[in-house]
Amino acid sequence: MNRSTHPYKRIGSFVELSNEKIRLSYESRLARTKLDLSLLKLGEELKPARLLGLMASRLLVPLSETIKSRLVSFFQKGSRSY
């Protein structure tokens, strides 16, 4: 391995090695925590009750708009006949 590209060439003592080990441990824990948080968010989004509500709202909104427009046109036609 080329020493100029070695990522740990700045470490010159056991104290620095220990500090680097701790830093890498914290970095690893942070990555795991971010992954766990992402999985929790995904699990929350994919809950069956939430999905059913989302699907119902996506179906009911266009249906209610259609019913509303038909009712409005029906009553407008009825008011013109008088």
Backbone as a ProteinNet text record, in pm:
[ID]
protein_1_A
[PRIMARY]
MNRSTHPYKRIGSFVELSNEKIRLSYESRLARTKLDLSLLKLGEELKPARLLGLMASRLLVPLSETIKSRLVSFFQKGSRSY
[TERTIARY]
84.3	0	88.7	52.7	129.1	110.7	221.8	213	151.9	159.5	103.9	-48.6	-108.9	-254.9	-307.6	-220.7	-262.8	-345.4	-468.6	-556.3	-514.6	-429.6	-392.4	-247	-185.4	-43	-20.8	-125.9	-111.4	-101.9	-137.7	-133.1	11.4	59.3	198.5	217.7	107.9	122.6	1	13.2	-97.9	-216.7	-191.9	-300.5	-381	-311.1	-380	-455	-395.9	-462.6	-590	-581.7	-698.6	-806.6	-765.8	-862.3	-928.8	-851.5	-906.3	-1004.5	-972.2	-1062	-1194.6	-1188	-1309.5	-1389.1	-1319.5	-1387.3	-1460	-1392.3	-1454.3	-1572.2	-1560.2	-1670.8	-1792.6	-1771.8	-1882.2	-1941.8	-1855	-1902.1	-1989.1	-1947.4	-2023.8	-2158.2	-2158.1	-2282.7	-2378	-2324.4	-2407.3	-2471.5	-2394.4	-2448.2	-2557.7	-2535.9	-2638.3	-2764	-2747.4	-2862.3	-2941.7	-2873.1	-2942.5	-3019.1	-2958.4	-3025.1	-3147.9	-3134.5	-3248.1	-3361.1	-3326.9	-3427.7	-3498.5	-3423.3	-3482.9	-3577	-3537.4	-3623.3	-3750.4	-3739.8	-3858.7	-3954.1	-3899.1	-3983.1	-4051.9	-3978.1	-4035.5	-4145.1	-4120.1	-4221.3	-4346.5	-4330.3	-4444.8	-4525	-4455.3	-4522.9	-4597.6	-4549.4	-4608.3	-4706.5	-4748.8	-4847.9	-4978.1	-5043.3	-5166.2	-5276.6	-5295.6	-5401.1	-5372.3	-5248.8	-5211.1	-5228.9	-5190.1	-5205.5	-5352.3	-5437.4	-5580.5	-5638.3	-5599.5	-5646.5	-5600.2	-5476.7	-5422.5	-5494	-5516.1	-5585.9	-5729.9	-5796.5	-5934.6	-5941.9	-5849.7	-5853.8	-5825	-5736.8	-5706.4	-5823.7	-5905.2	-6022.1	-6141.2	-6158	-6276.2	-6271.1	-6154.6	-6145.2	-6192.5	-6144.3	-6196.5	-6344.7	-6387	-6527.4	-6616	-6574.7	-6654.7	-6656	-6546.3	-6543.3	-6639.9	-6645.5	-6737.3	-6881.7	-6912.7	-7048.8	-7085.1	-6994.2	-7019.5	-7047.6	-6966.6	-6987.2	-7119.2	-7158.1	-7286.7	-7403.8	-7391.5	-7498.5	-7511.8	-7399.9	-7402.9	-7466.2	-7427.3	-7485.3	-7633.2	-7673.1	-7813.7	-7898	-7850.7	-7927.8	-7925.6	-7818.9	-7815.9	-7915.1	-7928.5	-8027.2	-8168	-8189.6	-8321.5	-8361.4	-8267	-8300.1	-8325.9	-8274.3	-8296.9	-8436.4	-8491.8	-8622.1	-8736.2	-8719.4	-8827.8	-8839.6
-117.6	0	123.7	218.8	343.4	423.4	462.1	532	670.8	731.9	866.6	864.7	750	741.4	668.6	631.1	560.1	654.5	615.7	708.3	734.6	650.7	665.7	706.3	764.8	799.9	912	986.2	1095.3	1043.5	917.1	859.1	823.8	882.4	860.2	804.1	787.3	734.8	649.3	578.6	494.9	578.9	697.3	787.2	829.1	865.7	903.5	784	665	544.2	518.3	535.8	518.3	620.9	745.1	849.3	818.6	768.1	732.9	616.7	521.5	408.5	456.7	547.4	603	681.8	761.3	840	749.3	642	548.4	475.2	446.3	382.6	474.2	602	698.5	716.4	718.6	733.8	614.3	495.8	375.1	376.8	417.8	425.7	527.8	639.3	741.3	686.8	614.4	556.3	454.7	371.9	274	342.9	448.1	521.4	585.3	643	701	593.9	476.9	366.9	320.7	307.1	267.4	369.2	496.7	601.5	594.6	570.6	557.7	438	327.6	209.6	234.5	306.9	340.6	428.1	526.4	613	533.3	442.7	359.9	270.4	212.2	128.7	207	330.8	416.4	447.2	470.8	501.9	381	261.1	140.6	69.7	134.3	72.9	53.5	-62	-89.2	14.4	58.6	157	287.4	326.8	450.2	434.8	319.1	295.5	293.8	232.7	230.7	371.4	452.2	590.9	669.8	650.4	720	677.5	547.7	499	548.6	548.4	596	743.7	822.4	965.9	991.7	914.4	932.8	890.8	798.7	758	849	892.1	969.4	1113.7	1173.2	1313.2	1329.4	1251.6	1267	1230.8	1129.3	1089.9	1201.1	1263.5	1372.7	1493.7	1519.9	1629.8	1602.1	1478.2	1440.6	1456.6	1407.7	1420.3	1567	1646.6	1789.6	1858	1830.7	1895.4	1852.2	1727.1	1680.7	1744.1	1756.8	1822.5	1969.1	2036.1	2177.3	2191.2	2106.7	2116.2	2078.8	1982.7	1944.5	2060	2125.2	2234.8	2358.5	2377.9	2490.5	2467.3	2346	2314.2	2331.5	2289.8	2302.4	2447.3	2533.9	2675	2745.9	2698.6	2759.4	2727.2	2612.9	2573.1	2654.5	2721.4	2800.4	2934.2
0	0	0	-78.7	-87.6	41	105.6	233.9	220.7	103.8	89.3	89.5	57.3	57.5	180.2	270.7	391	478.3	513.6	586.7	731.4	787.6	927.9	946.5	848.3	861.2	962.5	995.2	1092.3	1236	1259.2	1393.1	1425.3	1534.7	1570.6	1709.5	1785.3	1921.1	1955.2	2067.3	2110.6	2156.5	2206.5	2247.6	2125	2018	1894.6	1835.7	1847.8	1800.3	1880.2	2011	2096.7	2062.5	2041.4	2004.3	1869.9	1776	1644.6	1657.4	1742.5	1765.6	1823.6	1919.1	1979.2	1875.6	1793.6	1690.2	1591.1	1549.3	1456.1	1520.1	1648.9	1720.1	1723	1753.8	1754.7	1615.6	1515.3	1377.5	1337.9	1378.3	1349.7	1422.1	1548.6	1625	1565.4	1518.6	1455	1327.2	1247.6	1124	1155.3	1256.7	1296.3	1346.7	1424.8	1477.1	1364.5	1266.5	1151	1074.4	1058.8	990.2	1068.1	1199.6	1282.6	1273.1	1274.3	1263.1	1127.9	1022.8	889.5	883.7	945.7	947.4	1027.7	1138.2	1216.1	1136.2	1065	982.1	872.4	810.3	704.7	761	876.5	941	974.3	1016.1	1047.3	920.9	811.2	684.9	629.9	658.9	601.5	694	800.2	888.3	811.2	828	752.5	774.8	896.8	922.7	850.1	848.9	779.4	628.4	575.4	431.9	391.6	474.6	443.2	442.4	539.2	542.5	422	383.4	267	139.6	124.6	5.3	2.3	115.8	120.9	86.4	138	108.1	-39.1	-97.4	-240.6	-328.1	-280.6	-357.3	-331.5	-207.5	-171.9	-218.8	-225.2	-268.4	-412.4	-508.8	-645.2	-655.9	-579.7	-582.1	-528	-419.5	-363.4	-456.2	-525.2	-622.6	-737.5	-782.9	-890.6	-845.4	-726.6	-673.5	-657.2	-605.4	-586.3	-719.4	-821.1	-951.1	-1013.5	-996.7	-1050.5	-976.7	-845.1	-769.4	-808.3	-823.4	-863	-1000.6	-1094.7	-1229.3	-1227.7	-1143.9	-1133.5	-1080.4	-974.1	-916.6	-1005.2	-1080.5	-1173.9	-1286.9	-1334.4	-1437.8	-1383.1	-1258.6	-1195.6	-1176.1	-1143.4	-1121.7	-1253.9	-1362.9	-1494.6	-1547.9	-1507.8	-1561.5	-1503.3	-1392.4	-1332.1	-1394
[MASK]
++++++++++++++++++++++++++++++++++++++++++++++++++++++++++++++++++++++++++++++++++

